[in-house]
Amino acid sequence: MKKIILSFSLLYSLAVSAQNKDYPIKVVPFTQVKLTDNFWLPRIKTNAIVTIPASFERCESTGRVKNFVMAAARNGKFCTIYPFDDTDIYKTIEGASYSLSLFPNPALEKYIDSLINIVGKAQEPDGYLYTARTIDPINVGPWLGKERWEKERELSHELYNAGHLYESAAAHFLATGKRNLLDIALKNADLVCKVFGPLPDQRKVAPGHEVVEMGLVKLYRITGKPEYLSTAKFFIEQRGHYQGYDSTSKDEWKNGIYWQDNKPVVDQDEAEGHAVRAGYLYSAMADVAALTGDQQLLNAVDKIWTNEVTKKIYVQGGVGAVGDGERFGDNYELPNATAYNETCAAIANAFFNQRMFLLHGDSKYIDVLEKTLYNGFISGVGMDGKSFFYTNAMQIKNSFSHNDMEAERSGWFPCSCCPTNVVRLMPSIPGYVYAQKDNNVYVNLFISGNATLNINNKPVDIVQQNNYPWDGALTFNVTPKSPLAFGLLVRIPGWAQNAAMPSDLYSFANKSDKNVTIKINGQAVDYTLQNGYAVLNRTWKKGDVVEVNLPMEVRQVVANENVKDDIGKVSLQRGPLMYCAEWPDNNGKVSNIIIPANTNFTTEFKTDLLNGVTVLKSEVPAVIIDNTGNSVSTVKQAFTAIPYYAWAHRGKGEMTVWFPTKIKDIDLLTKE
């Protein structure tokens, strides 16, 4: 294990040192952070023990592996539905590689190598790797053109497949030091860089589904090869130049918005189109802006982030409001009954916000990242580690109204991008905890564990101890090898500063007068807030202890009045967690519950419920219809709310995140 860690750190350092420009803030690699907590570590272990093996098994049983075997033989019939099914193997290898760094597993490593061998044999001599065409280039189906790359702008996903190959290869190489998958990826990337570019004989296209840009950047970081970065930038700059769109059409497929291709990216100022593609594009824009110093790209990505966070994100961190196209809606279009909130979109948004933090060093980006991780992301995977949501609903009703949202998780999906995306993000969570810039260490996430850092080439250990997100008492044991001056920058979450969101899209109904307190070695200290961080500058010595207390109050959240679905409603938040009401705890129904503005809540940690959760309790009005169906009354009843991420583990029934504060009207529905 020590060898793997040293390999990762050395390779990462060599790769970063090869760049002239980069993010001003650097992540502390996930292999240098060992979690010991009771919230994320069990999930990461479940991912390793259950999710990864189940994902590989499903890749086998559904024919995804067989597609590569047939491609190697250049014979057969593509046996799955979508040409991007190759990526499920790539993403699972990526997650498994991260996991190997945390939990060495020789049998898993051997199996991954066997899959890589199959992938390598499927690659064509010039580096092309795409099983849907290689198996039978003549009979390729409706998603593909007759020639390579012909339908790349629309449906073929050839570059999308390549991008996930690159991301997988980078993770595998950095985690294991092996080049077997990396060499396959580099051969393909060299072909892509040869085929696409600004020269007259090269193809010009904006990839239909972004991610190749992010993957090329990762290969550039490893190799320092400038063609990889320049091609990533080329793909980004190709957007907005296609003449075949109808700019007068309101159909996003016809006007280019669906692909973020309606205008050059430097002129874009709104989060639009397919939400997953968008998140990958914006992440790549941030990468390229950092690595090239392109100020126009930086300005554009700043504007897009602001638009998303002020007008287009759900209260639980989900994005992509509209199911038709899995896309962002208009400004303030955030419906509850039909909220889409694809799990992949939450993951892409996490990537985006992490990069925005690395650019700017402002805690508001981590506030959004934290909200996404603790709510919109982990709601997408069941506690069993092998059941998933593709979409993440905001309400489920057992009524006569139409509701197409998922009310229970599934083992997999015909399009299983979300489960395999979960596989790769989950084990990388330790890499989101800390970051460094010069002599400053940023503490971004509050997860118990041990971190080993180097500051001015001197080792420093930081041990976090807490019971977050259930409790706001945080302890940091800071141990430099010898006394060392540096700044410890502890994020003070927006929710602990009366900010439900770093915008006016959501706010707390009432201001809290409780303050965040900090002690060093038992003594209360005054601190300066800088970009949302408590700046603790001192000469640290062995045995120094920092205690931070974040007030964990139950807060009622209200939405901007422009969000029509949420007018007159509140949602509930405690710490980083959003809460929902679910049918088993509330007399079998939640769509009849009212939460008046003056409602008081108590909290209780229940070890025997949903793997251990803090629930919110109160007594609230509920609208009741009598047995004859002829009269309606309002009665007081016990109310329980659970963390949003934990819903849909006890059968199918009603759930809601938003609650009316008073009765305004009653709809009389008749069953058809």
SETITOR-452848 format. One record per atom (N, C-alpha, C): residue in one letter; x, y, z. Coordinates in steps of 0.2 Angstrom, whole numbers, plus 5000, padded with zeros to 4 digits. Layout:
REM SETITOR-452848
AXYZ;...
This chain:
REM SETITOR-452848
M500449945000;M500050005000;M500450065000;K501050065004;K501450125004;K501750134997;K501950084994;K502150094987;K501750134982;I501050114983;I500550144979;I500550214980;I500450234987;I500450304989;I501050344986;L501650314987;L502250354985;L502150364977;S501950314974;S501950314966;S501450374964;F500850374968;F500350424966;F500650494967;S500950504973;S501150574975;S501750594970;L502250544969;L502750564964;L502550584957;L502050534954;L501850544948;L501450614947;Y501050624952;Y500650684953;Y501050744953;S501550744957;S502050804957;S502450814951;L502650764948;L502950764941;L502550794936;A501950774936;A501450794931;A501250874932;V501150894938;V500950964939;V501551004938;S502150984940;S502751024939;S502851044931;A502650994927;A502751004920;A502351064917;Q501851084921;Q501351134918;Q501651204920;N501651254915;N501751324917;N501251364921;K500651344919;K500051374922;K499651324925;D499251334930;D498751284933;D498351324938;Y497851284941;Y497451314946;Y497951344952;P497751404954;P498151424960;P498151384966;I497651344967;I497551304973;I497551234971;K497951194975;K498051124973;K497651074978;V497351024975;V497050974980;V497550934983;V497350914989;V497750864993;V497550794990;P497950754987;P497750694984;P497350644988;F496850614986;F496450574990;F496850514993;T497450494991;T497850444994;T498150465000;Q498150535001;Q498550565007;Q497950575013;V497350555012;V496850575016;V496550505018;K496550485024;K496350415026;K495750425031;L495150415028;L494550425032;L494450375038;T494150395043;T493950355049;T493250365051;D492850405047;D492150425050;D491650375049;N491050395052;N490550345052;N489950365046;F490150415042;F489650435037;F489950415030;W490450435028;W490750425021;W491150365021;L491550345026;L491950285025;L491450225024;P490950215028;P490550155027;P490250155019;R490050215017;R489850215010;R490350195005;I490950215006;I491550205002;I491750125002;K491650105008;K491750025009;K491249985005;T490650015006;T490049975002;T490149984995;N490450034993;N490550044985;N491049994983;A491549984988;A492149934986;A491849864986;I491449844991;I491249774993;I490649754989;V490249804987;V489649784984;V489549824977;T489649884977;T489449924971;T489949904965;I490549904966;I491049894961;I490949824958;P490949764963;P490849704960;P490149694956;A489649724959;A488949724955;A489049754949;S489349814948;S489449844942;S489749804937;F490349774939;F490749734934;F490249674932;E489949644937;E489449584935;E488949604930;R488649664931;R488149694926;R488449704920;C489049734920;C489449744913;C489449674909;E489649624913;E489649554910;E488949534908;S488449534912;S487849504911;S487449534906;T487549604905;T487149644900;T487549644893;G488149614892;G488449614886;G488949664885;R489049714890;R489549764888;R490249734888;V490449684891;V491049654890;V491049614884;K490549584882;K490549544876;K490649584870;N490349654870;N490449694865;N491249704863;F491649714869;F492349714868;F492649654865;V492449594867;V492649534865;V492549524857;M491849544855;M491749534848;M492149584844;A492249644847;A492649694843;A493349674842;A493549634847;A494249604846;A494249554841;A493749524840;A493649464835;A493449494828;R493249564828;R492949594822;R492349554819;N491949534824;N491449484822;N490849484827;G490249484824;G489649484829;G489149534828;K488749544833;K488249594833;K488249634839;F488349704839;F488349744845;F487749724849;C487849704855;C487249674859;C486949714865;T487149774865;T486749814870;T486449874866;I486149914870;I485649964867;I486050024864;Y486550054868;Y486850124866;Y487550114864;P487750154860;P488450154858;P488950174863;F488650214868;F489050234874;F489150184880;D488850124879;D488850074884;D489550054886;D490050064881;D490750054883;D490950094889;T490650154890;T490950194895;T490750164902;D490250114903;D490150094909;D490750044912;I491050014907;I491649974909;I492250024911;Y492350084907;Y492850124909;Y492750164916;K492050184917;K491950214923;K492050164929;T491850104928;T491950054934;T492650044935;I493050034930;I493750034931;I494050094934;E493850154933;E494050214936;E493850214943;G493250194945;G493050194952;G493450134956;A493550074952;A493950024955;A494650044957;S494950084952;S495650104953;S495750144959;Y495250194960;Y495250234966;Y495150194972;S494750144972;S494650104977;S495250054979;L495650034974;L496249994975;L496750034979;S496750104978;S497250144982;S497050144990;L496350134991;L496150144998;L496050075001;F495850024997;F495849954999;F496149904995;P496749894995;P497149844991;P496749784990;N496749754984;N496349694983;N496649664977;P497149614978;P497449584972;P496949554967;A496449514970;A495949484965;A495649534961;L495449594964;L495149644960;L495649674955;E496249684957;E496749714952;E496849664946;K496849604948;K496949554942;K496349554938;Y495749554940;Y495149564936;Y495149624932;I495349674934;I495449744930;I495949734925;D496449704926;D496949694921;D496749644916;S496249594917;S496049554912;S495549594908;L495149634911;L494749684907;L495149724902;I495649754905;I496049804901;I496349764895;N496549704896;N496749654890;N496249654885;I495649644887;I495049634882;I494949704879;V495049754882;V494949824879;V495449834874;G496049814876;G496649824871;G496549794865;K496349734865;K496249684859;K495749714855;A495249754858;A494649784854;A494949844850;Q495449874852;Q495749934849;Q495949924842;E495749964837;E496049954830;E496749974830;P497149954825;P497849974824;P498050044825;D497550094822;D497750164822;D497550194829;G497250154833;G497050184840;G496350194841;Y495950184836;Y495250194836;Y494950144841;L494450164845;L494250114850;L493450134851;Y493050084848;Y492350104848;Y491950044846;T491750004851;T491549934849;T490949934844;A490449984845;A489849984841;A490049984833;R490550014832;R490750014824;R491249954823;T491749944827;T492249894826;T491949824825;I491449804829;I491149744828;I490949724821;D490549774818;D490349764811;D490249834808;P490749864805;P490749924802;P490249944797;I489949894794;I489449894789;I488749914792;N488549874797;N487949874800;N487949904807;V487949974807;V488150004813;V487550034817;G486950034814;G486350054817;G486250134817;P485650164819;P485450224818;P485850284821;W486250264827;W486550314830;W487250334827;L487450294823;L488150304820;L488050324812;G488550354810;G488650374803;G488950314799;K489050314793;K489350264789;K490150264790;E490350324791;E491050334792;E491150354799;R491850344801;R492050364808;R491850444809;W491650454815;W491550524817;W490950564814;E490650534809;E490150564805;E489550594809;K489350564814;K488750584818;K489050604825;E489650624826;E489950644832;E489550704835;R489350754831;R488950814834;R488350794837;E488050734835;E487350724837;E487350664842;L487450604839;L487250544842;L487750484844;S488350494840;S488750434840;S489150424846;H489350474850;H489650474856;H490350444856;E490650444850;E491350424849;E491850454853;L491750524854;L492250564858;L492050554865;Y491450544867;Y491250534874;Y491550474876;N491450424872;N491850354874;N492550364876;A492850404871;A493550414872;A493750454878;G493350504880;G493450544886;G493450504892;H492950454893;H492850414899;H493450364899;L493650344893;L494250304893;L494850344896;Y494950404894;Y495550444896;Y495450454904;E494850464906;E494850474913;E494950414917;S494750354915;S494850294918;S495550274918;A495950284912;A496650274911;A497050314916;A496850374917;A497250424921;A497150394928;A496550384930;A496450354937;A496850294939;H496850244934;H497150184935;H497850194935;F498150234931;F498950244931;F499150274937;L498750324939;L498950364946;L498850324952;A498350274952;A498250234957;A498750174958;T498950144952;T499250084952;T499950094949;G500150144945;G500750154942;G500850114936;K500250074934;K500350034928;K500150074922;R500450054916;R500350084910;R499850054905;N499649994907;N499249954902;N498649984899;L498250024904;L497650054901;L497850124898;L498350154902;L498550224899;L498850214892;D499250164890;D499450164884;D498950154878;I498350124880;I497850114876;I497550184875;A497450224880;A497150284880;A497550334876;L498250334877;L498650384874;L498650364866;K498650304864;K498550284857;K497950314854;N497450304858;N496750334855;N496750414855;A497050444860;A497150514861;A497550544855;D498050504853;D498550534848;D498150534841;L497650484840;L497250484834;L496750534834;V496450554840;V495950604841;V496350674839;C496950684842;C497250744840;C497450754833;K497550694830;K497750694823;K497150714818;V496550684820;V495950684816;V495650754817;F495650784823;F495250844825;F495750904826;G495550964823;G496051014825;G495951074819;P496351124820;P496151184816;P496451184809;L496851134807;L497251124801;L496651114795;P496851124789;P496351114784;P496051044783;D496550994784;D496350924783;D496050894789;Q495950934794;Q495750904801;Q494950924801;R494650874805;R493950884806;R493750944812;K493250974810;K493051024815;K492351004818;V492250994824;V491650974827;V491650994834;A491051014837;A490951014844;A490650944847;P491050914851;P490750844853;P490050844855;G489650804853;G488950804855;G488850794862;H489250754866;H489250744873;H489950754876;E489950814879;E490650824882;E490850774887;V491550774888;V491950734893;V492650724890;V492650724883;V493350714880;V493750764882;E493550824883;E493950884885;E494250874892;M493850854897;M494150834903;M494650784903;G494450734899;G494950674899;G495650694896;L495550734890;L496250754887;L496650794892;V496350834896;V496650874901;V497050834906;K496750774908;K497050734913;K497650694909;L497550684903;L498150654900;L498750704899;Y498550764898;Y499050814897;Y499450824904;R499050824910;R499350824916;R499850774917;I499750714915;I500150654916;I500750654911;T500650674905;T501150674900;T501550734899;G501150794900;G501450854898;G501350874890;K501050824887;K501050834879;K500550884877;P500850944874;P500451004873;P499850984868;E499850934864;E499350924859;E498650904863;Y498750874869;Y498150854872;Y497750914875;L498150964878;L497851024880;L497551064875;S497951074869;S497651114864;S497051084860;T497051014860;T496450984857;T495850994862;A495950994868;A495351004873;A495151074872;K495551124871;K495351194870;K495051194863;F495251164858;F494951164852;F494251144852;F494151084855;F493451064856;F492951114859;I493251144864;I492851194868;I492651254863;E493151274860;E493051334855;E492651314849;Q492551254848;Q492151234842;Q491451244843;R491251254849;R490551264851;R490251334848;G489651334845;G489351394843;G489551414836;H489851374832;H490051394825;H489651344820;Y489251304822;Y488951254817;Y488351294814;Q488351294807;Q487851334803;Q487251294802;G487151234804;G486551194803;G486051194808;Y486051234813;Y485551244818;Y485051304815;D484451294818;D483951344817;D483851394823;S484151454822;S484251494828;S483551524830;T483051514825;T482351544827;T481951484830;S482151424830;S481751374833;S481751374841;K481251354844;K481251344852;K481451274854;D481551234849;D481751164850;D482451164852;E482651144858;E483351144859;E483851104855;W483551044853;W483951004848;W484051034841;K483551074839;K483651114833;K484051174833;N484051214839;N484351274839;N485051274843;G485251204845;G485951194847;G486051204855;I485551224858;I485551234865;I485651174869;Y485351124867;Y485351054870;Y486151034871;W486551044866;W487251034866;W487751084868;Q487451144871;Q487851204873;Q488151224867;D487851224861;D488251234855;D487851294851;N487451334854;N487051384851;N487451444850;K488051454854;K488451514853;K489151494856;P489651534854;P490351514857;P490351514864;V490751474867;V490751474875;V490851534878;V491351574875;V491551634878;V490951684879;D490451674875;D489851714875;D489251694879;Q489351634881;Q488851594885;Q488851624892;D488251634895;D488151664902;D487651634906;E487351574903;E486851544906;E486951464906;A486751434911;A486751354911;A486251334907;E486351294902;E485851274897;E485951204895;G485351184892;G485451114888;G485451054893;H485651004890;H485750934894;H486250954900;A485950934906;A486350954912;A486950924913;V487050854911;V487650824912;V488150844907;R488050854901;R488450874896;R488750944898;A488250984901;A488451054903;A488951054908;G488851014914;G489251014919;G489950984917;Y490050944912;Y490650914910;Y491050974906;L490651014902;L490851064898;L491151124902;Y490751134907;Y490951194912;Y491551174916;S491651114918;S492251084921;S492851094917;A492751074910;A493351074906;A493551144904;M493051194904;M493151264903;M493551284909;A493451274915;A493851294920;A494551264920;D494551194918;D495251164917;D495651204912;V495351214907;V495751254901;V495951324903;A495451354906;A495551424908;A496151424913;A496151374918;A496751374923;A497451364919;L497451314915;L498051294912;L498251334906;T497851374903;T498051424898;T498051494900;G497751514905;G497651584907;G497151624903;D496751584900;D496251614895;D495651654900;Q495751714900;Q495251754904;Q494551754901;Q494451754895;Q493851754892;Q493451684894;L493751634894;L493451574897;L493351574904;L493751604908;L493651614915;L493051664916;N492951714913;N492451754913;N491751724912;A491751684906;A491151644904;A490951594910;V491451554912;V491251504917;V491051534924;D491251594925;D491051634931;D490351654930;K490151674924;K489451694923;K488951634923;I489151584920;I488751524920;I488651494927;W489151494931;W489051474938;W488551514942;T488651584941;T488151624944;T487451614942;N487351604936;N486651594933;N486351534936;E486851474936;E486551414939;E486351424946;V486751454950;V486651454958;V486151504960;T486051554955;T485551604957;T484851594954;K484851544949;K484151534946;K484051464944;K484451414944;K484351344941;K484551284945;I484651294952;I484851234956;I484251224961;Y484151154962;Y483651144967;Y483951144974;V483551154979;V483751164986;V484151104989;Q484151044986;Q484550994988;Q485150984984;G485251034980;G485951024976;G485850994969;G485250974967;G485150944961;G485050994955;V485250974949;V485151014943;V484850974937;G484551014933;G484250984927;G483550974929;A483151024928;A482451024930;A481950984925;V482150984919;V481650964914;V481850894911;G481350844912;G481450774909;G481550774902;D481250814898;D481250814891;D481950844889;G482450794888;G483050824886;G483550824892;E483350794898;E483750794904;E484150864905;R483750914905;R484050984904;R483851034909;F484251084909;F484051144913;F483451174910;G483051204914;G482451244912;G482651314911;D482151354910;D482251424910;D482451454917;N482551514918;N482751544924;N482151534929;Y482251504935;Y481751494940;Y481351434938;E481451404933;E480951344932;E481251284936;L480951274941;L481151224946;L480551184949;P480151154944;P479551114947;P479751054951;N479251044956;N479350994961;N479050924958;A478450924955;A478150864953;A478550824948;T478850864943;T479250834938;T479950844938;A480250864944;A480950874944;A481350814942;Y481850824938;Y482250774935;Y482850754939;N483250804940;N483850794944;N484250734943;E484450724937;E484850664936;E485450654940;T485550594943;T486150584947;T486850604944;C486850584937;C487450604934;C487550684934;A487050724934;A487050794934;A487350814940;A487150784946;A487350804952;A488150794953;I488350734950;I489050724950;I489450774945;A489250784940;A489550834935;A489550904939;N489050924943;N489050984946;N489550984952;A489650924955;A490150924960;A490850934957;F490950904951;F491650914947;F491750994946;F491151024944;F491151094942;F491351144948;N490951124953;N491051174959;N491751164962;Q492051104962;Q492751094965;Q493251134961;R493151134954;R493551174950;R493551244951;M492951264952;M492851344953;M493151364960;F493151314965;F493551334971;F494251334969;L494551294966;L495251294964;L495451354960;L494951384956;L495151444953;L495151504958;H494651504962;H494551564966;H494651564973;G494651504976;G494751494983;G494151524988;D493551524985;D492951554989;D492551494991;S492351494998;S492051445001;S491351434998;K491051484994;K490351474991;K490351414987;Y490851404983;Y490851344979;Y490851274982;I491251274988;I491251214992;I490551204996;D490251264997;D489551265000;D489051224995;V489151234989;V488651204984;V488951134983;L489551124983;L489851054982;L489551014988;E489651034994;E489451005000;E488650985000;K488251034998;K487551024997;K487350964992;T487750964987;T487650914982;T487850844984;L488450844987;L488750774990;L488250744995;Y488050785000;Y487650765005;Y486950755004;N486650774998;N485950774997;N485850744990;G485950784984;G485750764978;G486250704975;F486850694977;F487250644975;F487050574978;I487150574985;I487050504988;I486250484989;S485850524987;S485150504986;S485050454980;G485550464976;G485550424969;G485750354970;V486050334976;V486250264977;V485950234984;G485650174984;G485350154990;G485850124995;M485650125001;M486150105006;M486350025005;D486049995001;D486349924999;D486849924994;G487049984991;G487549994987;G487449964980;K486849934978;K486749904972;K486049924969;S485749974972;S485050004969;S485150074968;F484850104963;F485050174961;F484450214958;F484450274959;F484050324956;F484350354950;Y484050354944;Y484250394938;Y484050464939;T483450474941;T483150544943;T483050544951;N483050604953;N482950614960;N482450664962;A481850634963;A481250674964;A481250724970;M480850774969;M480650814975;M480050804978;Q479550764975;Q478950744978;Q478650684975;I478350644978;I478050584976;I477350584979;K476850584975;K476150584977;K475750524975;N475350494980;N474850444978;N474250474977;S474150504971;S473550544970;S473350534963;F472850564961;F472550554954;F472950604949;S473450644952;S473850684947;S474350644944;H474650664938;H475150624934;H475850634937;N476150584938;N476850594941;N477350534938;D477750554934;D478250504931;D478850494935;M478950524940;M479650524944;M479750454947;E480350434947;E480550374951;E480350374958;A479950324960;A479750314967;A480150264971;E480550224967;E480950174970;E481550164966;R482050144969;R482750134965;R482750064961;S483150064956;S483150004952;S483949984952;G483949914951;G484649884951;G485149914946;W484849924940;W485249954934;W484749984929;F484950014924;F484550044919;F484750024912;P484350024907;P484650014900;P485150064899;C485050124901;C485650174900;C485850184908;S486450154909;S486650144916;S487250194918;C487250254915;C487750304916;C487750324923;C487250324927;C487250354934;C487550304938;P487350234938;P487650194943;P488450194942;T488650194936;T489450184935;T489750254937;N489350304936;N489650374939;N489750374946;V489250344950;V489250344957;V489850304959;V489950244955;V490550204957;V491250244957;R491250294952;R491950324952;R491950384956;L491450424958;L491450474962;L491550454970;M491250404972;M491250384979;M491950374982;P492350334979;P492950324982;P493450384982;S493250434978;S493750494977;S493550544982;I493050534986;I492850594991;I493350614995;P493850574998;P494450595002;P494850654998;G494850654992;G495150704988;G494850774988;Y494250774991;Y493850844991;Y493950874998;V494250845003;V494250865010;V494750925011;Y495350925008;Y495850975009;Y496151005003;A496451065003;A496751094997;A497351135000;Q497751154996;Q498351194998;Q498451254993;K498751304996;K498951364992;K499551394996;D500151394993;D500751414996;D500751395004;N500751435009;N500751415016;N500051405019;N499551405015;N498851395018;N498551325016;V498251305021;V497951235020;V497151255021;Y496751235016;Y496051245016;Y495751175019;V495351185024;V494851125026;V494151135023;N494051095018;N493451105015;N492851065017;L492951005018;L492450955021;L492650935028;F492150915031;F492150895038;F492050825039;I492650785038;I492550715038;I493150685042;S492950645048;S493450615052;S494050575048;G494650585050;G495150555046;G495850585047;N496350555044;N497050575045;N497250595038;A497550655038;A497850685032;A498650695033;T499050685028;T499750695028;T499850745022;L500150805024;L500250855020;L501050875020;N501250915015;N501950945015;N501851015014;I502151055019;I502051125019;I502851155019;N503051185014;N503751205013;N504151145014;N503951095011;N504351025011;N504451005018;K503951015022;K504050995029;K503350955031;P503350895033;P502750855034;P502350885040;V501650885039;V501150905044;V500650855044;D500450825049;D499850785050;D499250825053;I498650815050;I498050845053;I497550785054;V497350775060;V496850725061;V496150765063;Q495650745059;Q494950775060;Q494550725065;Q494250745069;Q493750705073;Q493050745074;N492550715072;N491950745073;N491350685071;N490750705072;N490150665071;N489750705066;Y490050735061;Y489750765056;Y489450715051;P488850735048;P488450795048;P487950795054;W487950755059;W487450755064;W487650805069;D488250815070;D488450865076;D488950915073;G488950975075;G489351025073;G489951035077;A490150995081;A490751005085;A491350965081;L491851005079;L492350985075;L493050995079;T493450945078;T494150945082;T494650935076;F495150975076;F495750965072;F496350955076;N496750905076;N497350895079;N497950905074;V498250965075;V498750985070;V499450965073;T499850925069;T500450895071;T501050905066;P501350965066;P501950965062;P502550925065;K503050905060;K503550875063;K504050915068;S504050975066;S504351025070;S503951095069;P504051135074;P503651205074;P503651235067;L503051255064;L502951275057;L502451325057;A502551385054;A502151435053;A501751425046;F501051425047;F500651415041;F499951435043;G499551445038;G498851465039;G498351405038;L497951395043;L497451345043;L496751385041;L496451365036;L495851405033;L495251355034;V494851365039;V494351315040;V493651345037;R493351315033;R492751335030;R492251345035;I491951405035;I491351415039;I490751415034;P490351355034;P489851345029;P489351405029;G489051415023;G488551465022;G487951455027;W487751395028;W487251385032;W487351395039;A487951405041;A488151425048;A488151505049;Q488051535043;Q488151605043;Q487451635040;N486951605041;N486251625039;N486151625031;A486551585027;A486551585020;A486351515018;A485751505016;A485551435013;A485851425007;M486051475003;M486351464996;M486751524995;P487251524991;P487651584990;P487351624984;S486651634986;S486251684981;S485651694985;D485151724981;D484551744984;D484051694982;L484251634979;L483751584976;L483451554982;Y483751534987;Y483451504993;Y483751544999;S483351555004;S483551595011;S483251555017;F483551575022;F483151545029;F482651595030;A482051565033;A481451615034;A481651655040;N482051635045;N482251675050;N482951675051;K483251735053;K483951735055;K484151705062;S484751675062;S484951645068;S485451695072;D485451695078;D485951735082;D486451695085;K486551635083;K487051585085;K487651595081;N488251605084;N488851615081;N489251545081;V489751545076;V490251495076;V490851515080;T490951465085;T491551485089;T492151435088;I492751465089;I493351425088;I493751435094;K494051375096;K494551375101;K495251345099;I495751365101;I496451335100;I496751315107;N496851255108;N497151235114;N496651255120;G496051255119;G495551265124;G495351335125;Q495751385122;Q495651455122;Q495251485116;A494651515118;A494251545113;A494751595109;V494651605102;V495051645098;V494651685094;D494851745093;D494451785087;D494751765081;Y494351765076;Y494651745069;Y494351795064;T494751795058;T494551835053;T494251795047;L493651815044;L493351775039;L493651805032;Q493851765028;Q494151775022;Q493851735017;N493451755012;N493151715007;N492751655010;G492451665016;G492051615019;G492551565024;Y493151585024;Y493551535028;Y493851575035;A493851545040;A494151565046;A494851555046;V495251615046;V495951615044;V496351605051;L496651555052;L497051535058;L497751535057;N498051595058;N498851595056;N499251595063;R499651545063;R500151545069;R500651495067;T501151495072;T501651445072;T501351385075;W501251325071;W500951265074;W501451225077;K501251185082;K501751145085;K501351075087;K501751025088;K501450965090;K500950965096;G500350935095;G499850935100;G499350995100;D499451035095;D498951095095;D498251065092;V497751095096;V497051065094;V496651125093;V496251125087;V495851175085;V495151145086;E494651175090;E493951155091;E493551215087;V493151185083;V492651225079;V491951205081;N491451245083;N490851225084;N490351265080;L489951225075;L489551245071;L488851235074;P488451285074;P487751285077;P487251235073;M487051185075;M486651135071;M485851155073;E485551205070;E484851215071;E484451195065;V483851175067;V483351165061;V483151225058;R483251235052;R483051295048;R482551285043;Q482051335043;Q481551335037;Q481851375032;V481851345026;V482051375020;V481551395015;V481551455013;V481051485008;V481451495001;A481051494996;A481351504989;A481151574987;N481551594982;N481451654979;N480751654976;E480351714976;E479651714974;E479551704967;N480151704963;N480051684956;N480051614955;V480151574960;V480051494959;V479351484961;K478951484956;K478251474957;K477951414961;D478351364960;D478051304963;D478151304971;D478651344973;D478751344980;D478551404984;I478051444981;I477751504984;I477351474990;G477451504996;G477051495001;G477251425005;K477851405003;K478051335005;K478751345009;V478951295013;V479551295016;V479851225015;S480551225015;S480851155016;S481251165022;L481551105024;L481951095031;L482651075030;Q483051115034;Q483751105033;Q484051095040;R484551055041;R484951055047;R485651035046;G486151085047;G486751075045;G486751075037;P487151025034;P487251025027;P486650985024;L486250955028;L485750905026;L485050935025;M484750925019;M484050945018;M483650885020;Y483050895022;Y482550845025;Y481950835021;C481650785021;C481050765018;C480550735022;A479950735021;A479450685025;A479250635020;E479250575023;E479050515020;E478450475023;W478150445019;W477450405021;W477550365027;P478050325028;P478050275034;P478050315041;D478250375041;D478350405047;D477750455049;N477350465044;N476850515044;N476150495043;N475950435046;N475250405045;N475050395037;G475650375034;G475550345027;G475450395022;K475450465023;K475350515019;K475750575021;V476050615016;V476350675017;V476150735013;S475750725008;S475450785004;S474950825007;N474750805013;N474250835017;N474550875023;I475150875024;I475550905029;I475650985028;I475551025034;I475651095034;I476151105039;I476651155037;I477151175042;I477051245043;P476751275048;P476651345049;P477351375051;A477451445050;A478051475050;A478351475058;N477951465063;N478151465070;N478251395072;T478351345068;T478451275070;T479051265073;N479051235079;N479751215083;N479851145082;F480451125081;F480651055080;F481151035085;T481050965087;T481650935091;T481950885086;T482550865089;T482950815085;T483050755089;E483150695086;E483350635089;E483750595084;F484250565087;F484650515083;F484450445084;K484250415078;K483950355079;K484450305076;T484750265080;T485250215077;T484950155073;D484250145075;D483950085071;D483550105065;L483650165063;L483250195057;L483750215051;L483750175046;L484050205040;L484850205041;N485050155044;N485850155046;N486050205051;G485550235054;G485750285059;G485650355056;V485150395058;V485050465056;V484750505061;T484850565061;T484550615065;T483850635062;V483350625065;V482650645063;V482450715066;L481950745062;L481650805065;L480950785067;K480750815073;K480050795075;K479750865077;S479050855076;S478650915078;S477950885078;E477450935080;E476750925079;E476450975075;V476150955069;V475951005064;V475250985062;P474951035058;P474251025056;P474250975050;A473750935049;A473750895043;A472950895041;V472850895034;V472250905031;V471950825031;I471350815034;I471050745034;I470450745031;I470250695027;I469650685024;I469250635028;D468650645030;D468350585034;D468150525029;N467950475033;N467850415029;N467350415024;T466850455025;T466350465020;T466550505013;G467150535014;G467350585009;G466950645008;N466550665013;N466050715012;N466350785016;S466850775021;S467050835024;S467850825025;V468050885026;V468750895027;V468950935033;S469450915037;S469650945043;S470350955044;T470550995048;T471250995050;T471450975057;V471850925058;V472050905064;V472750905066;K472950915072;K473650905074;K473850835074;Q474450825071;Q474750755071;Q475550755072;A475750705074;A476550695075;A476850705068;F477450735068;F477750745061;F478450725062;T478750685057;T479450665057;T479750675050;A480350705050;A480650715044;A481350675044;I481550645038;I482150615038;I482650645033;P483250635033;P483750665028;P483450645021;Y483450695016;Y483250685010;Y483650625006;Y484250615008;Y484650555004;Y484350495006;A484050485012;A483850415015;A483150395013;W482750435008;W482150415007;W482150355002;A481550325001;A481450264997;A481850204999;H481850195005;H482150125008;H481650085011;R481050105012;R480550065015;R479850055012;G479950045005;G479350035001;G479150104997;K478650094993;K478450144989;K477850184992;G477950254992;G477450294995;G477550364994;E477150404997;E477250474997;E477950505000;M478150554997;M478750594999;M478750664997;T478950715001;T478950784999;T479550815002;V479850864999;V480350915002;V480050975004;W479551005000;W479251065001;W478551055005;F478451105009;F477851095013;F477451165013;P476751165012;P476451235013;P476451255020;T476451325021;T476451355027;T475751365030;K475251365025;K474551375027;K474051345021;I473451335023;I472951315018;I472751375014;K472851375007;K472651425003;K472051404999;D471951344997;D471451314993;D471451244993;I470851214991;I470851144991;I470551124984;D470951074981;D470751054974;D470350984975;L469750984972;L469350924972;L469450884966;L469750824967;L469950784961;L469450724961;T469250704955;T468850644954;T469250594950;K469250534952;K469550484949;K469250464942;E469750454937;E469450444930;E469350364930;
